[in-house]
Amino acid sequence: MHMHKYEKIWLTFGIACLIVFLSVVGVSAFYLGNKPPSCLTTINSEKVDQTKPFDKPGLHKVEGKEWDYELVFVASAFSYNPAQVKVPLGARVKVIATTKDVVHGFEMAGTNINMMLEPGYVSEYTTTFDKVGEFLVVCNEYCGSGHHLMSAKIEVVK
């Protein structure tokens, strides 16, 4: 069977792209340890205020873990609780968030923190705050008529 020269080139190009793609995914997953986000932690969305750690939202110092602080957020109709938080510079923080009502977004502008908050599930993200400044947290999932008013502020201080 005879294959045209251009057909061989495109076939080689396609197979090479597939090998590169699978190699990048393999290195990312197995060597770097990146995993897709999973919603393994669930919560009763009707009892968020009575469930730890969401009964006391805010920044809490922790001991004996890979992170220094836990920053707990609860999203509900057009607001985040707490609305403003101060975080020490250089702190390794685990952001833990959930929602009581509908799907909300949790995007910290100017960083790579971006989570989807779904009722009944807990979202987590661990990061190090290494830049002083004020960072706006916005909802990037349309959640209703007051969506544009939904924000919080994280201030990183020395």
C-alpha angles and dihedrals in degrees: 000000000000121000121200117246093244092048090055091049093051092044090051091046092050094049091046091052091050092051092048092048094049091046092053092048091046094050091045094049103038107025101033094034097230113161133181114259113268131197097219093139114072132184136189101255091207093057101041093123091056096044123090129270092015093060087075109034118192140064117327129181113232132194131211097022134104090255131057100218141023116218109199121197131181118196122203139152103340098327145079123220113244099034094194132024135177116216124189117246113260094018118146103226133187109209110209117187142167140163133235101205126013138356111295133177127231112203122162105207115233094022137074093251108122124149137165113226114209127184110259095021136089120223121202135188128176119207144151118239102218101157126073116229148077118295124195119222111208136181108245096182116079106248105168144294095322095047093115090058095055111108145123134192130232114194118197109206136181 
